[in-house]
Amino acid sequence: MREIDLNADLGEGVTDDAGLLEVVTSANVACGYHAGDESIMRAACEQAVRRGVAIGAQVSYADRENFGRVAMDVAFDVLRDQVADQVGLLSQIAVSTGAKVAYLKPHGALYNTVVDDEVQARAVLEGSGDLPVLGLPGSAFLRVAVDTGRAVHLEGFPDRAYTAQATLVPRSEPGAVLDDPDVIATRAVEMARAGAVASVCVHGDSPLAVATALLVRRRLESAGFVLRAFTFAGPGSSGRPA
């Protein structure tokens, strides 16, 4: 039986969280630093519990003005404490709804920065306890996580373009973000069939987010995949990043 996880960003106040939670198996919940607030986080957690969706802490730079999509030079201890604050708040809310935070995923510019920046990667990891982490294959973030004994899970982005170095094309460049649901769904199936990732991500901040996620899920299921949260482990989930 082939399994794959489908994750999306939620709790950002810009999309239909309830609609996405009907489709995805893991939810990256914004922790208030780039978007969202306690009431939005609580609603997302409550709905995730009802739908059996895994909850992840989507941590970010403290940058609501830019939606967390501008790289920042943050001191190690400051970033560590900011991550701890975000994870701690979401954990408290999740527990109060009968759930728990199952994993960690950086957001936006922080996600891209820790692909190469080991200092910020270590700060994020130190601030997040022993949570399993979701990230880009080959990144410093996952490499450091493995070195410190953390569980790592590999992620693919069918709605983003990649560079020749297998990193994400910056959003400022043309063609960086794909918006055709058919193309995105086709790429999701290709990534799942390749077997190199445990989860595929469909971004939740587009007008077609729910429709795209639904098409991705249907295509994956038609291709013979069972949709299941990656925190249960499966292809692309291991102690070592690819």
Buried (B, 14 or more C-beta within 10 A) or exposed (E): EEBBBBBBBBBBEBBBBBBBBBBBBBBBBBBBBBBBEEEBBBBBBBBBBEBEBBBBBBBBBBBEEEBBBEBBEBEEEEBBBBBBBBBBBBBEBBEEBEBBBBBBBBBBBBBBBBBEBBBBBBBBBBBBBEBBBBBBBBBBBBBBBBEEEBBBBBBBBBBBBEEEEEBBBEEEEEEBBBEEBEEBBBBBBEBBBEEEBBBBBBBBBBEBBBBBBBBBBEBBEEBEBEBBBBBEBBBBBBEEBE
